[in-house]
């Protein structure tokens, strides 16, 4: 999924998020930087431990439920596409806020 610094080519989820939020690749790059900070092992995805560290909460049934909602593919991890799609859809940012 691209190098540590390079933004990966947009997959379908990223393209949908770009269309919804009217973003360009520069905007996607901002989300990529945040995602890479959460992806401690640089695997290209965020696991449940990374997720809890990011939200600074103890593991709970509620938090696990949120993680499962974000893990659209049910792979046990959150990909960059799932990450950006979830933020755009659930947070409803205005373009200026990105």
N, CA and C of each residue as an Amber inpcrd file, in Angstrom:
protein
   294
   0.8260000  -1.1860000   0.0000000   0.0000000   0.0000000   0.0000000
   0.8690000   1.2470000   0.0000000   1.8020000   1.3430000  -0.8760000
   2.6430000   2.5220000  -0.9740000   3.7190000   2.5420000   0.0850000
   4.7310000   3.3670000  -0.1190000   5.8010000   3.4960000   0.8520000
   5.3430000   4.2960000   2.0510000   6.2250000   4.3930000   3.0130000
   5.8840000   5.0750000   4.2590000   5.4940000   6.5360000   4.0170000
   6.1010000   7.1580000   3.0400000   5.8420000   8.5710000   2.7970000
   4.9150000   8.8120000   1.6120000   4.9000000   7.9160000   0.6250000
   4.1080000   8.1480000  -0.5740000   2.6530000   7.7440000  -0.3490000
   1.7660000   8.5750000  -0.8430000   0.3420000   8.2890000  -0.7500000
   0.0210000   7.1880000  -1.7510000  -0.6530000   6.1230000  -1.3190000
  -0.9630000   5.0470000  -2.2490000  -1.9880000   5.4800000  -3.2870000
  -1.9930000   4.7790000  -4.4000000  -3.0170000   5.0420000  -5.4140000
  -4.3820000   4.8100000  -4.7770000  -5.3270000   5.6950000  -5.0210000
  -6.6320000   5.5690000  -4.3830000  -7.3720000   4.2980000  -4.8060000
  -7.8670000   3.5620000  -3.8170000  -8.7300000   2.4240000  -4.1150000
 -10.1650000   2.9420000  -4.1930000 -11.1150000   2.0410000  -4.3780000
 -12.5030000   2.4400000  -4.5450000 -13.0230000   3.2210000  -3.3440000
 -12.6620000   2.7860000  -2.1400000 -13.1290000   3.4830000  -0.9340000
 -12.5750000   4.9080000  -0.8710000 -11.3040000   5.0560000  -1.1890000
 -10.6860000   6.3890000  -1.1670000 -11.3330000   7.2660000  -2.2340000
 -11.5610000   6.7110000  -3.4140000 -12.1970000   7.4860000  -4.4900000
 -13.5900000   7.9480000  -4.0870000 -14.3500000   7.0840000  -3.4120000
 -15.6880000   7.4720000  -2.9410000 -15.5840000   8.6050000  -1.9290000
 -14.6560000   8.4760000  -0.9910000 -14.4740000   9.5260000   0.0200000
 -14.0600000  10.8350000  -0.6390000 -13.1940000  10.7360000  -1.6400000
 -12.7660000  11.9410000  -2.3600000 -13.9530000  12.6160000  -3.0290000
 -14.8270000  11.8290000  -3.6180000 -15.9950000  12.3860000  -4.2910000
 -16.9630000  13.0130000  -3.2920000 -17.2190000  12.3270000  -2.1880000
 -18.1570000  12.8380000  -1.1760000 -17.6590000  14.1620000  -0.6050000
 -16.3710000  14.2070000  -0.2730000 -15.8050000  15.3920000   0.3900000
 -15.1720000  16.3860000  -0.5810000 -15.2400000  16.0790000  -1.8750000
 -14.6410000  16.9500000  -2.9050000 -13.1620000  17.2110000  -2.5960000
 -12.4390000  16.1120000  -2.3370000 -11.0230000  16.2020000  -1.9930000
 -10.1510000  15.9200000  -3.2120000  -8.9310000  16.4210000  -3.1590000
  -7.9270000  16.0710000  -4.1560000  -6.8430000  15.2350000  -3.4710000
  -5.8260000  14.8550000  -4.2200000  -4.7750000  13.9970000  -3.6570000
  -3.9870000  14.6930000  -2.5490000  -3.9160000  16.0040000  -2.5880000
  -3.2440000  16.7280000  -1.5010000  -4.0030000  16.5210000  -0.1870000
  -5.3220000  16.5740000  -0.2610000  -6.1480000  16.3310000   0.9220000
  -5.9860000  14.8920000   1.4010000  -5.9790000  13.9480000   0.4630000
  -5.8030000  12.5320000   0.8100000  -4.4580000  12.3500000   1.5090000
  -3.4530000  13.0730000   1.0520000  -2.1320000  13.0040000   1.6690000
  -2.1460000  13.3790000   3.1450000  -3.0030000  14.3130000   3.5290000
  -3.1190000  14.7030000   4.9380000  -3.6610000  13.5430000   5.7680000
  -4.6640000  12.8610000   5.2200000  -5.2100000  11.6930000   5.9120000
  -4.1820000  10.5670000   5.9580000  -3.3990000  10.4090000   4.8880000
  -2.3720000   9.3720000   4.8340000  -1.3440000   9.5880000   5.9380000
  -0.9350000  10.8340000   6.1630000   0.0340000  11.1250000   7.2260000
  -0.5190000  10.7150000   8.5920000  -1.7790000  11.0220000   8.8440000
  -2.4100000  10.6350000  10.1210000  -2.4910000   9.1190000  10.2380000
  -2.8770000   8.4650000   9.1500000  -2.9940000   7.0070000   9.1460000
  -1.6440000   6.3620000   9.4450000  -0.5860000   6.8590000   8.8250000
   0.7540000   6.2790000   9.0270000   1.2180000   6.4410000  10.4700000
   0.8110000   7.4960000  11.1320000   1.1610000   7.6690000  12.5470000
   0.4840000   6.6130000  13.4140000  -0.7150000   6.2100000  13.0330000
  -1.4510000   5.1960000  13.7820000  -0.9720000   3.7840000  13.4620000
  -0.4500000   3.5930000  12.2650000   0.0290000   2.2850000  11.8030000
   1.4680000   2.0940000  12.2820000   1.6090000   1.7780000  13.5620000
   2.9270000   1.7250000  14.2160000   3.9100000   0.7670000  13.5400000
   3.4320000  -0.3820000  13.1020000   4.3280000  -1.3830000  12.4990000
   4.4880000  -1.1950000  10.9930000   3.8820000  -0.1460000  10.4330000
   3.9790000   0.1610000   9.0060000   3.5530000  -1.0260000   8.1430000
   2.4150000  -1.6310000   8.5210000   1.8850000  -2.7790000   7.7890000
   0.8690000  -2.3880000   6.7350000   0.4380000  -1.1460000   6.7560000
  -0.5800000  -0.7160000   5.8070000  -1.9800000  -0.8580000   6.3480000
  -2.0930000  -1.1410000   7.6460000  -3.4070000  -1.2230000   8.2770000
  -3.2730000  -0.9470000   9.7670000  -4.4100000  -0.7130000  10.3950000
  -4.4570000  -0.4350000  11.8250000  -5.1480000  -1.6080000  12.5000000
  -4.4720000  -2.2060000  13.4740000  -5.1130000  -3.3090000  14.1930000
  -5.8260000  -2.7580000  15.4300000  -6.4740000  -3.6300000  16.1490000
  -7.2870000  -3.1940000  17.2770000  -6.4360000  -2.5270000  18.3660000
  -5.2060000  -2.9900000  18.5620000  -4.3370000  -2.3650000  19.5670000
  -3.9760000  -0.9420000  19.1510000  -3.6540000  -0.7430000  17.8690000
  -3.3620000   0.6010000  17.3550000  -4.5790000   1.5080000  17.5300000
  -5.7550000   0.9510000  17.2730000  -7.0030000   1.6980000  17.3910000
  -7.2060000   2.2060000  18.8120000  -7.0550000   1.3170000  19.7820000
  -7.2500000   1.7260000  21.1780000  -6.1800000   2.7240000  21.6190000
  -4.9870000   2.5620000  21.1390000  -3.9350000   3.5300000  21.4620000
  -4.2940000   4.9010000  20.8900000  -4.8470000   4.9190000  19.6910000
  -5.2070000   6.1790000  19.0370000  -6.3400000   6.8960000  19.7670000
  -7.3260000   6.1390000  20.2540000  -8.4570000   6.7780000  20.9350000
  -8.2140000   6.9420000  22.4330000  -7.0730000   6.4380000  22.8950000
  -6.6510000   6.5810000  24.2900000  -7.7170000   6.0850000  25.2670000
  -8.2060000   4.8860000  24.9930000  -9.2170000   4.2550000  25.8390000
  -8.8050000   2.8280000  26.1540000  -9.3330000   2.3230000  27.2720000
  -9.1500000   0.9110000  27.5840000 -10.0760000   0.1090000  26.6790000
  -9.6600000  -1.1030000  26.3810000 -10.4740000  -1.9460000  25.5220000
 -11.8080000  -2.2490000  26.1950000 -12.8870000  -2.1820000  25.4060000
 -14.2340000  -2.4230000  25.9220000 -15.1050000  -3.0020000  24.8080000
 -16.2490000  -3.5000000  25.1990000 -17.2030000  -4.0190000  24.2130000
 -17.6490000  -2.8930000  23.2760000 -17.8720000  -1.7190000  23.8280000
 -18.2880000  -0.5590000  23.0260000 -17.2110000  -0.2050000  21.9960000
 -15.9700000  -0.1040000  22.4330000 -14.8710000   0.2130000  21.5270000
 -14.6800000  -0.8550000  20.4700000 -14.8180000  -2.1270000  20.8910000
 -14.7130000  -3.2230000  19.9180000 -15.8050000  -3.1070000  18.8610000
 -17.0020000  -2.6860000  19.2770000 -18.1010000  -2.5030000  18.3280000
 -17.8020000  -1.4090000  17.3230000 -17.2160000  -0.3180000  17.7930000
 -16.8340000   0.7700000  16.8860000 -15.7720000   0.2750000  15.9040000
 -14.7720000  -0.4630000  16.4130000 -13.7280000  -1.0020000  15.5390000
 -14.3560000  -1.8900000  14.4650000 -15.3000000  -2.7290000  14.8580000
 -15.9580000  -3.6170000  13.8910000 -16.7220000  -2.8260000  12.8310000
 -17.3340000  -1.7050000  13.2050000 -18.0090000  -0.8540000  12.2260000
 -17.0270000  -0.2660000  11.2220000 -15.8510000   0.1300000  11.7030000
 -14.8450000   0.7270000  10.8320000 -14.1660000  -0.3190000   9.9450000
 -14.0660000  -1.5370000  10.4450000 -13.4550000  -2.6490000   9.7030000
 -14.4920000  -3.2200000   8.7360000 -14.7710000  -2.4840000   7.6920000
 -15.8350000  -2.8140000   6.7430000 -15.6240000  -4.1760000   6.0890000
 -14.3720000  -4.5410000   5.8150000 -14.0760000  -5.8040000   5.1400000
 -14.0250000  -6.9940000   6.0960000 -14.1340000  -6.7390000   7.3950000
 -14.0830000  -7.7860000   8.4320000 -12.7650000  -8.5620000   8.4010000
 -11.6720000  -7.8420000   8.1300000 -10.3430000  -8.4520000   8.0740000
  -9.6510000  -8.4440000   9.4360000 -10.2430000  -7.7780000  10.4140000
  -9.6080000  -7.6640000  11.7190000  -8.6550000  -6.4930000  11.8040000
  -8.6010000  -5.7010000  10.7380000  -7.7690000  -4.5010000  10.6910000
  -8.5210000  -3.4260000   9.9040000  -8.0570000  -2.1990000  10.0280000
  -8.6400000  -1.0830000   9.2810000  -7.6270000  -0.6560000   8.2190000
  -8.0110000  -0.7760000   6.9680000  -7.1480000  -0.3530000   5.8630000
  -7.2310000   1.1630000   5.7120000  -6.3510000   1.7270000   4.8880000
  -6.4090000   3.1620000   4.6540000  -7.7420000   3.5480000   4.0260000
  -8.2260000   2.7600000   3.0850000  -9.5090000   3.0500000   2.4570000
 -10.6420000   3.0700000   3.4700000 -10.6570000   2.0940000   4.3700000
 -11.6850000   2.0470000   5.4160000 -11.5400000   3.2330000   6.3620000
 -10.2990000   3.5860000   6.6830000 -10.0010000   4.7040000   7.5750000
 -10.5600000   6.0160000   7.0190000 -10.2010000   6.3290000   5.7980000
 -10.6150000   7.6190000   5.2210000 -12.1120000   7.6260000   4.9430000
 -12.6630000   6.5110000   4.4700000 -14.0980000   6.4440000   4.2120000
 -14.8810000   6.6380000   5.5120000 -14.4480000   6.0040000   6.5750000
 -15.1330000   6.1250000   7.8610000 -15.0950000   7.5520000   8.3830000
 -13.9620000   8.1920000   8.2820000 -13.8420000   9.5700000   8.7700000
 -14.7470000  10.4970000   7.9680000 -14.7060000  10.3950000   6.6610000
 -15.5040000  11.2870000   5.8130000 -16.9950000  11.0500000   6.0270000
 -17.4120000   9.7930000   6.0690000 -18.8380000   9.4840000   6.1980000
 -19.3530000   9.7700000   7.6060000 -18.6000000   9.3780000   8.6230000
 -19.0960000   9.5110000   9.9970000 -18.8830000  10.8920000  10.6020000
 -17.8360000  11.5670000  10.1830000 -17.5410000  12.8690000  10.7830000
 -18.1300000  14.0330000   9.9980000 -18.4330000  13.8100000   8.7230000
 -19.0560000  14.8300000   7.8830000 -18.3160000  16.1660000   7.9310000
 -17.0250000  16.1240000   7.6570000 -16.2280000  17.3420000   7.6070000
 -16.6450000  18.2250000   6.4390000 -16.5500000  19.5110000   6.6220000
 -16.6370000  20.4590000   5.5220000 -15.2610000  20.4740000   4.8550000
 -15.1950000  20.7980000   3.5810000 -13.9140000  20.7810000   2.8550000
 -12.8730000  21.6480000   3.5460000 -13.2730000  22.7830000   4.0780000
 -12.3210000  23.6970000   4.7310000 -11.6910000  23.0570000   5.9740000
 -12.3910000  22.1140000   6.6120000 -11.8840000  21.4770000   7.8200000
 -10.8380000  20.4120000   7.5290000 -10.7960000  19.9570000   6.2900000
  -9.8250000  18.9290000   5.9220000  -8.5040000  19.6000000   5.7740000
